[in-house]
Amino acid sequence: MKKSAKFVLLSLTGFIVLTLTVSVSSPGKSDEWIPLLDKNLTQWESYLSYAHKPDYNGKIPTDASGNPIPPIGYNKDDTRVFSVLNDPGGPVLRISGEKYGCLFTRKSYENYHLVLDVKWGEKKYDPRKNKLRDSGILYHSIGEAGVEYFRSWMLSQEFQIMEGHMGDYWCQANSAIDIRSFPSEGIMNRVADEKQPFAPFKGGGDYYCLRSANHESPAGEWTRLELICFGGKSLHLVNGHVVMVLKDSRYSKPDGQEVPMKQGKIQLQSEAAEVFYRNIRIKPLTAMPKVYADLF
């Protein structure tokens, strides 16, 4: 049984937040932005797995005696991995990154436009202490957390948030999707391009795609991210630029059968780097916006 989440309200100067949401269960008007962030994180729950070590290999961590260590679990955040900073302009979410896990919406969403601002903090932790800062938006999230390599997240599609890689795509667990992209060659990964044909991404084949170009803001500044989802199609936008065009969101069953995956919860990753989020808002869509329709 999940316990109530506990979060701490802190103070911060210099950040501005305007937050907004929309849910499958309460559709609202198509032009109505709904805030997803408040000082008590009332629309979110949390899951934490482990503070992974540099030698993590995908297996369940063990103690000194070789016994499996259970994950921290749902809504058990005594170390304040997730907290809200009280800025005069509104709430700012801080994710410390000290432990792997996620903050995830209580509700599931389908056919929506999600907007948020992201900015890196200073702190980094093992096993990524000497690597690029990393986080992510995981969308169409279903099932339980802890089902992928890092035992931290739900089955989902990933909008990558990483230094120099805002908008990349990763399969999470057994998810699959098609992306307009250049073919991979040798050790080179596929690169997104809106003029290229769609190609499949799934486990056992291509499961990672680079964004088409780098539009991240300079260090120390906020980057505006947008995720547009409609009918199994999605777009990754960074500072107003489309960096990836995706369609046919789905997941694979153990027998190979592919099942559409068009709705689910939204996760924000804690992945060994301090990161801040503000202006988190969402609104329902009745169609893919006309300005982007030709991309599909």
Contacts in CASP RR format, 6 or more apart in sequence:
PFRMAT RR
TARGET T0000
AUTHOR 0000-0000-0000
METHOD contacts of the structure
MODEL  1
MKKSAKFVLLSLTGFIVLTLTVSVSSPGKSDEWIPLLDKNLTQWESYLSY
AHKPDYNGKIPTDASGNPIPPIGYNKDDTRVFSVLNDPGGPVLRISGEKY
GCLFTRKSYENYHLVLDVKWGEKKYDPRKNKLRDSGILYHSIGEAGVEYF
RSWMLSQEFQIMEGHMGDYWCQANSAIDIRSFPSEGIMNRVADEKQPFAP
FKGGGDYYCLRSANHESPAGEWTRLELICFGGKSLHLVNGHVVMVLKDSR
YSKPDGQEVPMKQGKIQLQSEAAEVFYRNIRIKPLTAMPKVYADLF
2 45 0 8 1.000
2 74 0 8 1.000
2 75 0 8 1.000
3 74 0 8 1.000
3 75 0 8 1.000
3 76 0 8 1.000
4 75 0 8 1.000
5 41 0 8 1.000
5 44 0 8 1.000
5 45 0 8 1.000
5 46 0 8 1.000
5 75 0 8 1.000
5 77 0 8 1.000
6 75 0 8 1.000
6 77 0 8 1.000
6 78 0 8 1.000
7 40 0 8 1.000
7 41 0 8 1.000
7 77 0 8 1.000
7 80 0 8 1.000
7 82 0 8 1.000
7 83 0 8 1.000
7 84 0 8 1.000
8 80 0 8 1.000
8 83 0 8 1.000
8 84 0 8 1.000
9 39 0 8 1.000
9 40 0 8 1.000
9 83 0 8 1.000
9 84 0 8 1.000
9 86 0 8 1.000
10 83 0 8 1.000
10 84 0 8 1.000
10 85 0 8 1.000
10 86 0 8 1.000
10 94 0 8 1.000
11 85 0 8 1.000
11 86 0 8 1.000
11 87 0 8 1.000
12 85 0 8 1.000
12 86 0 8 1.000
12 87 0 8 1.000
12 92 0 8 1.000
12 94 0 8 1.000
13 87 0 8 1.000
13 88 0 8 1.000
14 87 0 8 1.000
15 85 0 8 1.000
15 87 0 8 1.000
15 89 0 8 1.000
15 90 0 8 1.000
15 92 0 8 1.000
15 276 0 8 1.000
15 278 0 8 1.000
16 87 0 8 1.000
16 88 0 8 1.000
16 89 0 8 1.000
16 90 0 8 1.000
16 278 0 8 1.000
16 279 0 8 1.000
17 37 0 8 1.000
17 87 0 8 1.000
17 89 0 8 1.000
17 90 0 8 1.000
17 91 0 8 1.000
17 92 0 8 1.000
17 278 0 8 1.000
17 279 0 8 1.000
18 35 0 8 1.000
18 89 0 8 1.000
18 90 0 8 1.000
18 278 0 8 1.000
18 279 0 8 1.000
18 281 0 8 1.000
19 35 0 8 1.000
19 36 0 8 1.000
19 37 0 8 1.000
19 38 0 8 1.000
19 90 0 8 1.000
19 91 0 8 1.000
19 278 0 8 1.000
19 279 0 8 1.000
19 280 0 8 1.000
19 281 0 8 1.000
20 33 0 8 1.000
20 34 0 8 1.000
20 35 0 8 1.000
20 36 0 8 1.000
20 115 0 8 1.000
20 279 0 8 1.000
20 280 0 8 1.000
20 281 0 8 1.000
20 282 0 8 1.000
20 283 0 8 1.000
21 34 0 8 1.000
21 35 0 8 1.000
21 36 0 8 1.000
21 43 0 8 1.000
21 105 0 8 1.000
21 280 0 8 1.000
21 281 0 8 1.000
21 282 0 8 1.000
22 28 0 8 1.000
22 32 0 8 1.000
22 33 0 8 1.000
22 34 0 8 1.000
22 109 0 8 1.000
22 112 0 8 1.000
22 282 0 8 1.000
22 283 0 8 1.000
22 284 0 8 1.000
23 34 0 8 1.000
23 105 0 8 1.000
23 107 0 8 1.000
23 108 0 8 1.000
23 109 0 8 1.000
24 107 0 8 1.000
24 108 0 8 1.000
24 109 0 8 1.000
24 110 0 8 1.000
24 263 0 8 1.000
24 264 0 8 1.000
25 107 0 8 1.000
25 108 0 8 1.000
26 107 0 8 1.000
27 284 0 8 1.000
28 34 0 8 1.000
28 284 0 8 1.000
29 284 0 8 1.000
30 283 0 8 1.000
30 284 0 8 1.000
30 285 0 8 1.000
30 286 0 8 1.000
31 283 0 8 1.000
32 283 0 8 1.000
32 284 0 8 1.000
33 115 0 8 1.000
33 281 0 8 1.000
33 282 0 8 1.000
33 283 0 8 1.000
34 281 0 8 1.000
34 282 0 8 1.000
34 283 0 8 1.000
35 280 0 8 1.000
35 281 0 8 1.000
36 43 0 8 1.000
36 44 0 8 1.000
36 105 0 8 1.000
36 280 0 8 1.000
36 281 0 8 1.000
36 282 0 8 1.000
37 43 0 8 1.000
37 84 0 8 1.000
37 91 0 8 1.000
37 93 0 8 1.000
37 277 0 8 1.000
37 278 0 8 1.000
37 280 0 8 1.000
38 84 0 8 1.000
38 91 0 8 1.000
39 84 0 8 1.000
39 86 0 8 1.000
39 91 0 8 1.000
40 84 0 8 1.000
41 82 0 8 1.000
41 84 0 8 1.000
41 93 0 8 1.000
41 103 0 8 1.000
43 105 0 8 1.000
43 106 0 8 1.000
43 107 0 8 1.000
44 82 0 8 1.000
44 103 0 8 1.000
44 104 0 8 1.000
44 105 0 8 1.000
44 106 0 8 1.000
45 74 0 8 1.000
45 75 0 8 1.000
45 103 0 8 1.000
45 104 0 8 1.000
45 105 0 8 1.000
45 106 0 8 1.000
46 74 0 8 1.000
46 75 0 8 1.000
46 76 0 8 1.000
46 77 0 8 1.000
46 81 0 8 1.000
46 82 0 8 1.000
46 101 0 8 1.000
46 102 0 8 1.000
46 103 0 8 1.000
46 104 0 8 1.000
47 71 0 8 1.000
47 73 0 8 1.000
47 74 0 8 1.000
47 75 0 8 1.000
47 101 0 8 1.000
47 102 0 8 1.000
47 104 0 8 1.000
47 145 0 8 1.000
47 146 0 8 1.000
47 152 0 8 1.000
47 153 0 8 1.000
48 71 0 8 1.000
48 72 0 8 1.000
48 73 0 8 1.000
48 76 0 8 1.000
48 77 0 8 1.000
48 81 0 8 1.000
48 99 0 8 1.000
48 100 0 8 1.000
48 101 0 8 1.000
48 152 0 8 1.000
48 270 0 8 1.000
49 71 0 8 1.000
49 72 0 8 1.000
49 73 0 8 1.000
49 99 0 8 1.000
49 100 0 8 1.000
49 101 0 8 1.000
49 145 0 8 1.000
49 146 0 8 1.000
49 150 0 8 1.000
49 151 0 8 1.000
49 152 0 8 1.000
50 61 0 8 1.000
50 69 0 8 1.000
50 71 0 8 1.000
50 72 0 8 1.000
50 99 0 8 1.000
50 100 0 8 1.000
50 151 0 8 1.000
50 152 0 8 1.000
51 98 0 8 1.000
51 99 0 8 1.000
51 100 0 8 1.000
51 125 0 8 1.000
51 126 0 8 1.000
52 61 0 8 1.000
52 100 0 8 1.000
52 126 0 8 1.000
52 127 0 8 1.000
52 150 0 8 1.000
52 272 0 8 1.000
53 61 0 8 1.000
53 126 0 8 1.000
53 127 0 8 1.000
54 126 0 8 1.000
54 127 0 8 1.000
54 129 0 8 1.000
55 127 0 8 1.000
56 127 0 8 1.000
56 150 0 8 1.000
58 149 0 8 1.000
58 150 0 8 1.000
58 151 0 8 1.000
60 68 0 8 1.000
60 69 0 8 1.000
60 151 0 8 1.000
61 68 0 8 1.000
61 69 0 8 1.000
62 68 0 8 1.000
62 69 0 8 1.000
63 69 0 8 1.000
71 146 0 8 1.000
71 151 0 8 1.000
72 99 0 8 1.000
73 145 0 8 1.000
74 145 0 8 1.000
79 96 0 8 1.000
79 98 0 8 1.000
79 99 0 8 1.000
80 96 0 8 1.000
81 95 0 8 1.000
81 96 0 8 1.000
81 97 0 8 1.000
81 98 0 8 1.000
81 99 0 8 1.000
81 101 0 8 1.000
81 270 0 8 1.000
82 93 0 8 1.000
82 94 0 8 1.000
82 95 0 8 1.000
82 96 0 8 1.000
82 103 0 8 1.000
82 270 0 8 1.000
83 93 0 8 1.000
83 94 0 8 1.000
83 96 0 8 1.000
84 91 0 8 1.000
84 92 0 8 1.000
84 93 0 8 1.000
84 94 0 8 1.000
85 91 0 8 1.000
85 92 0 8 1.000
85 93 0 8 1.000
85 94 0 8 1.000
85 276 0 8 1.000
87 278 0 8 1.000
90 278 0 8 1.000
91 278 0 8 1.000
92 276 0 8 1.000
92 277 0 8 1.000
92 278 0 8 1.000
93 103 0 8 1.000
93 268 0 8 1.000
93 276 0 8 1.000
93 277 0 8 1.000
93 278 0 8 1.000
93 280 0 8 1.000
94 274 0 8 1.000
94 275 0 8 1.000
94 276 0 8 1.000
95 103 0 8 1.000
95 135 0 8 1.000
95 268 0 8 1.000
95 269 0 8 1.000
95 270 0 8 1.000
95 274 0 8 1.000
95 275 0 8 1.000
95 276 0 8 1.000
95 277 0 8 1.000
96 123 0 8 1.000
96 270 0 8 1.000
96 274 0 8 1.000
97 123 0 8 1.000
97 125 0 8 1.000
97 270 0 8 1.000
97 271 0 8 1.000
97 272 0 8 1.000
97 273 0 8 1.000
97 274 0 8 1.000
97 275 0 8 1.000
98 123 0 8 1.000
98 125 0 8 1.000
98 270 0 8 1.000
98 272 0 8 1.000
99 270 0 8 1.000
100 150 0 8 1.000
100 151 0 8 1.000
100 152 0 8 1.000
100 270 0 8 1.000
100 271 0 8 1.000
100 272 0 8 1.000
101 145 0 8 1.000
101 152 0 8 1.000
101 153 0 8 1.000
101 269 0 8 1.000
101 270 0 8 1.000
101 271 0 8 1.000
102 138 0 8 1.000
102 145 0 8 1.000
102 152 0 8 1.000
102 153 0 8 1.000
102 154 0 8 1.000
102 267 0 8 1.000
102 268 0 8 1.000
102 269 0 8 1.000
102 270 0 8 1.000
103 267 0 8 1.000
103 268 0 8 1.000
103 270 0 8 1.000
104 141 0 8 1.000
104 145 0 8 1.000
104 154 0 8 1.000
104 265 0 8 1.000
104 266 0 8 1.000
104 267 0 8 1.000
104 268 0 8 1.000
105 265 0 8 1.000
105 266 0 8 1.000
105 267 0 8 1.000
106 265 0 8 1.000
107 265 0 8 1.000
108 142 0 8 1.000
108 263 0 8 1.000
108 264 0 8 1.000
108 265 0 8 1.000
109 229 0 8 1.000
109 263 0 8 1.000
109 264 0 8 1.000
109 265 0 8 1.000
109 266 0 8 1.000
109 282 0 8 1.000
110 229 0 8 1.000
110 231 0 8 1.000
110 262 0 8 1.000
110 263 0 8 1.000
110 264 0 8 1.000
111 229 0 8 1.000
111 230 0 8 1.000
111 231 0 8 1.000
111 263 0 8 1.000
111 284 0 8 1.000
111 285 0 8 1.000
111 286 0 8 1.000
112 228 0 8 1.000
112 229 0 8 1.000
112 282 0 8 1.000
112 283 0 8 1.000
112 284 0 8 1.000
112 285 0 8 1.000
113 226 0 8 1.000
113 227 0 8 1.000
113 228 0 8 1.000
113 229 0 8 1.000
113 282 0 8 1.000
113 283 0 8 1.000
113 285 0 8 1.000
113 289 0 8 1.000
114 137 0 8 1.000
114 139 0 8 1.000
114 226 0 8 1.000
114 227 0 8 1.000
114 228 0 8 1.000
114 229 0 8 1.000
114 266 0 8 1.000
114 280 0 8 1.000
114 281 0 8 1.000
114 282 0 8 1.000
115 224 0 8 1.000
115 225 0 8 1.000
115 226 0 8 1.000
115 279 0 8 1.000
115 280 0 8 1.000
115 281 0 8 1.000
115 282 0 8 1.000
116 137 0 8 1.000
116 224 0 8 1.000
116 225 0 8 1.000
116 277 0 8 1.000
116 278 0 8 1.000
116 279 0 8 1.000
116 280 0 8 1.000
116 281 0 8 1.000
117 222 0 8 1.000
117 223 0 8 1.000
117 224 0 8 1.000
117 225 0 8 1.000
117 277 0 8 1.000
117 278 0 8 1.000
117 279 0 8 1.000
118 135 0 8 1.000
118 161 0 8 1.000
118 222 0 8 1.000
118 223 0 8 1.000
118 225 0 8 1.000
118 275 0 8 1.000
118 276 0 8 1.000
118 277 0 8 1.000
119 220 0 8 1.000
119 221 0 8 1.000
119 222 0 8 1.000
119 223 0 8 1.000
119 275 0 8 1.000
119 276 0 8 1.000
119 278 0 8 1.000
120 133 0 8 1.000
120 163 0 8 1.000
120 219 0 8 1.000
120 220 0 8 1.000
120 273 0 8 1.000
120 274 0 8 1.000
120 275 0 8 1.000
120 276 0 8 1.000
121 133 0 8 1.000
121 273 0 8 1.000
121 274 0 8 1.000
121 275 0 8 1.000
121 276 0 8 1.000
122 274 0 8 1.000
123 273 0 8 1.000
123 274 0 8 1.000
124 130 0 8 1.000
124 131 0 8 1.000
124 133 0 8 1.000
124 272 0 8 1.000
124 273 0 8 1.000
124 274 0 8 1.000
125 272 0 8 1.000
125 273 0 8 1.000
126 272 0 8 1.000
127 272 0 8 1.000
128 134 0 8 1.000
128 271 0 8 1.000
128 272 0 8 1.000
128 273 0 8 1.000
129 272 0 8 1.000
131 272 0 8 1.000
132 162 0 8 1.000
132 163 0 8 1.000
132 164 0 8 1.000
132 165 0 8 1.000
133 162 0 8 1.000
133 163 0 8 1.000
133 273 0 8 1.000
133 274 0 8 1.000
133 275 0 8 1.000
134 161 0 8 1.000
134 162 0 8 1.000
134 163 0 8 1.000
134 269 0 8 1.000
134 271 0 8 1.000
134 272 0 8 1.000
134 273 0 8 1.000
135 161 0 8 1.000
135 162 0 8 1.000
135 268 0 8 1.000
135 269 0 8 1.000
135 270 0 8 1.000
135 271 0 8 1.000
135 273 0 8 1.000
135 275 0 8 1.000
136 158 0 8 1.000
136 159 0 8 1.000
136 160 0 8 1.000
136 161 0 8 1.000
136 162 0 8 1.000
136 267 0 8 1.000
136 268 0 8 1.000
136 269 0 8 1.000
136 271 0 8 1.000
137 158 0 8 1.000
137 159 0 8 1.000
137 161 0 8 1.000
137 225 0 8 1.000
137 227 0 8 1.000
137 266 0 8 1.000
137 267 0 8 1.000
137 268 0 8 1.000
137 269 0 8 1.000
138 153 0 8 1.000
138 154 0 8 1.000
138 156 0 8 1.000
138 157 0 8 1.000
138 158 0 8 1.000
138 159 0 8 1.000
138 172 0 8 1.000
138 266 0 8 1.000
138 267 0 8 1.000
138 268 0 8 1.000
138 269 0 8 1.000
139 156 0 8 1.000
139 157 0 8 1.000
139 158 0 8 1.000
139 159 0 8 1.000
139 227 0 8 1.000
139 229 0 8 1.000
139 234 0 8 1.000
139 264 0 8 1.000
139 266 0 8 1.000
139 267 0 8 1.000
140 156 0 8 1.000
140 157 0 8 1.000
140 175 0 8 1.000
140 229 0 8 1.000
140 249 0 8 1.000
140 261 0 8 1.000
140 262 0 8 1.000
140 263 0 8 1.000
140 264 0 8 1.000
141 153 0 8 1.000
141 154 0 8 1.000
141 155 0 8 1.000
141 156 0 8 1.000
141 264 0 8 1.000
141 265 0 8 1.000
141 266 0 8 1.000
141 267 0 8 1.000
142 154 0 8 1.000
142 155 0 8 1.000
142 156 0 8 1.000
142 251 0 8 1.000
142 261 0 8 1.000
142 264 0 8 1.000
142 265 0 8 1.000
143 154 0 8 1.000
143 155 0 8 1.000
144 154 0 8 1.000
145 152 0 8 1.000
145 153 0 8 1.000
145 154 0 8 1.000
146 152 0 8 1.000
146 153 0 8 1.000
146 154 0 8 1.000
147 153 0 8 1.000
147 154 0 8 1.000
147 155 0 8 1.000
147 173 0 8 1.000
148 155 0 8 1.000
148 172 0 8 1.000
148 173 0 8 1.000
150 271 0 8 1.000
152 269 0 8 1.000
152 270 0 8 1.000
152 271 0 8 1.000
153 172 0 8 1.000
153 173 0 8 1.000
153 267 0 8 1.000
153 269 0 8 1.000
154 172 0 8 1.000
154 173 0 8 1.000
154 265 0 8 1.000
154 267 0 8 1.000
155 172 0 8 1.000
155 173 0 8 1.000
155 174 0 8 1.000
155 175 0 8 1.000
155 251 0 8 1.000
155 261 0 8 1.000
156 172 0 8 1.000
156 173 0 8 1.000
156 175 0 8 1.000
156 267 0 8 1.000
157 169 0 8 1.000
157 171 0 8 1.000
157 172 0 8 1.000
157 175 0 8 1.000
157 177 0 8 1.000
157 234 0 8 1.000
157 246 0 8 1.000
157 249 0 8 1.000
157 261 0 8 1.000
158 168 0 8 1.000
158 169 0 8 1.000
158 170 0 8 1.000
158 171 0 8 1.000
158 172 0 8 1.000
159 167 0 8 1.000
159 169 0 8 1.000
159 225 0 8 1.000
159 227 0 8 1.000
159 236 0 8 1.000
160 166 0 8 1.000
160 167 0 8 1.000
160 168 0 8 1.000
160 169 0 8 1.000
160 170 0 8 1.000
160 211 0 8 1.000
161 167 0 8 1.000
161 225 0 8 1.000
161 269 0 8 1.000
161 275 0 8 1.000
162 168 0 8 1.000
163 216 0 8 1.000
164 214 0 8 1.000
164 216 0 8 1.000
165 210 0 8 1.000
165 211 0 8 1.000
165 214 0 8 1.000
166 211 0 8 1.000
166 214 0 8 1.000
166 215 0 8 1.000
166 216 0 8 1.000
166 223 0 8 1.000
166 225 0 8 1.000
166 238 0 8 1.000
166 243 0 8 1.000
167 211 0 8 1.000
167 225 0 8 1.000
167 236 0 8 1.000
167 238 0 8 1.000
167 243 0 8 1.000
167 244 0 8 1.000
168 208 0 8 1.000
168 209 0 8 1.000
168 210 0 8 1.000
168 211 0 8 1.000
168 244 0 8 1.000
169 177 0 8 1.000
169 179 0 8 1.000
169 192 0 8 1.000
169 201 0 8 1.000
169 208 0 8 1.000
169 209 0 8 1.000
169 211 0 8 1.000
169 236 0 8 1.000
169 244 0 8 1.000
169 246 0 8 1.000
170 207 0 8 1.000
170 208 0 8 1.000
171 177 0 8 1.000
171 201 0 8 1.000
171 202 0 8 1.000
171 203 0 8 1.000
171 207 0 8 1.000
171 208 0 8 1.000
173 251 0 8 1.000
174 202 0 8 1.000
174 203 0 8 1.000
174 251 0 8 1.000
174 252 0 8 1.000
174 253 0 8 1.000
175 202 0 8 1.000
175 249 0 8 1.000
175 250 0 8 1.000
175 251 0 8 1.000
175 261 0 8 1.000
176 200 0 8 1.000
176 201 0 8 1.000
176 202 0 8 1.000
176 203 0 8 1.000
176 249 0 8 1.000
176 250 0 8 1.000
176 251 0 8 1.000
176 252 0 8 1.000
176 258 0 8 1.000
177 200 0 8 1.000
177 201 0 8 1.000
177 202 0 8 1.000
177 234 0 8 1.000
177 246 0 8 1.000
177 247 0 8 1.000
177 248 0 8 1.000
177 249 0 8 1.000
177 250 0 8 1.000
178 198 0 8 1.000
178 199 0 8 1.000
178 200 0 8 1.000
178 201 0 8 1.000
178 246 0 8 1.000
178 247 0 8 1.000
178 248 0 8 1.000
179 190 0 8 1.000
179 192 0 8 1.000
179 198 0 8 1.000
179 199 0 8 1.000
179 201 0 8 1.000
179 209 0 8 1.000
179 244 0 8 1.000
179 245 0 8 1.000
179 246 0 8 1.000
180 192 0 8 1.000
180 193 0 8 1.000
180 194 0 8 1.000
180 195 0 8 1.000
180 196 0 8 1.000
180 197 0 8 1.000
180 198 0 8 1.000
180 199 0 8 1.000
180 244 0 8 1.000
180 245 0 8 1.000
180 246 0 8 1.000
180 295 0 8 1.000
181 190 0 8 1.000
181 191 0 8 1.000
181 192 0 8 1.000
181 193 0 8 1.000
181 196 0 8 1.000
181 198 0 8 1.000
181 199 0 8 1.000
181 209 0 8 1.000
182 190 0 8 1.000
182 191 0 8 1.000
182 193 0 8 1.000
182 196 0 8 1.000
183 190 0 8 1.000
183 199 0 8 1.000
184 190 0 8 1.000
184 206 0 8 1.000
189 206 0 8 1.000
189 208 0 8 1.000
189 209 0 8 1.000
189 210 0 8 1.000
190 199 0 8 1.000
190 201 0 8 1.000
190 206 0 8 1.000
190 208 0 8 1.000
190 209 0 8 1.000
190 210 0 8 1.000
191 209 0 8 1.000
191 210 0 8 1.000
191 211 0 8 1.000
191 212 0 8 1.000
192 209 0 8 1.000
192 210 0 8 1.000
192 211 0 8 1.000
192 212 0 8 1.000
192 243 0 8 1.000
192 244 0 8 1.000
192 245 0 8 1.000
193 212 0 8 1.000
194 212 0 8 1.000
194 242 0 8 1.000
194 245 0 8 1.000
194 295 0 8 1.000
198 247 0 8 1.000
198 248 0 8 1.000
199 206 0 8 1.000
200 206 0 8 1.000
201 207 0 8 1.000
201 208 0 8 1.000
201 209 0 8 1.000
202 252 0 8 1.000
203 252 0 8 1.000
209 244 0 8 1.000
211 236 0 8 1.000
211 238 0 8 1.000
211 243 0 8 1.000
211 244 0 8 1.000
212 242 0 8 1.000
212 243 0 8 1.000
212 244 0 8 1.000
213 241 0 8 1.000
213 243 0 8 1.000
215 238 0 8 1.000
215 239 0 8 1.000
215 240 0 8 1.000
215 241 0 8 1.000
215 243 0 8 1.000
216 223 0 8 1.000
216 238 0 8 1.000
216 239 0 8 1.000
217 223 0 8 1.000
217 239 0 8 1.000
222 278 0 8 1.000
223 238 0 8 1.000
223 239 0 8 1.000
224 238 0 8 1.000
224 239 0 8 1.000
224 240 0 8 1.000
224 279 0 8 1.000
225 236 0 8 1.000
225 237 0 8 1.000
225 238 0 8 1.000
226 235 0 8 1.000
226 236 0 8 1.000
226 237 0 8 1.000
226 238 0 8 1.000
226 240 0 8 1.000
227 234 0 8 1.000
227 235 0 8 1.000
227 236 0 8 1.000
227 237 0 8 1.000
228 234 0 8 1.000
228 235 0 8 1.000
228 237 0 8 1.000
228 285 0 8 1.000
228 288 0 8 1.000
228 289 0 8 1.000
228 292 0 8 1.000
229 249 0 8 1.000
229 262 0 8 1.000
229 285 0 8 1.000
230 285 0 8 1.000
230 287 0 8 1.000
230 288 0 8 1.000
231 262 0 8 1.000
231 288 0 8 1.000
232 247 0 8 1.000
232 248 0 8 1.000
232 249 0 8 1.000
232 260 0 8 1.000
232 261 0 8 1.000
232 262 0 8 1.000
233 246 0 8 1.000
233 247 0 8 1.000
233 248 0 8 1.000
233 249 0 8 1.000
233 288 0 8 1.000
233 296 0 8 1.000
234 246 0 8 1.000
234 247 0 8 1.000
234 249 0 8 1.000
235 242 0 8 1.000
235 244 0 8 1.000
235 245 0 8 1.000
235 246 0 8 1.000
235 292 0 8 1.000
235 295 0 8 1.000
236 242 0 8 1.000
236 243 0 8 1.000
236 244 0 8 1.000
236 246 0 8 1.000
237 243 0 8 1.000
242 292 0 8 1.000
242 295 0 8 1.000
245 295 0 8 1.000
245 296 0 8 1.000
247 296 0 8 1.000
248 260 0 8 1.000
249 260 0 8 1.000
249 261 0 8 1.000
249 262 0 8 1.000
250 258 0 8 1.000
250 259 0 8 1.000
250 260 0 8 1.000
250 261 0 8 1.000
251 258 0 8 1.000
251 259 0 8 1.000
251 261 0 8 1.000
252 258 0 8 1.000
252 259 0 8 1.000
253 259 0 8 1.000
268 277 0 8 1.000
288 296 0 8 1.000
END
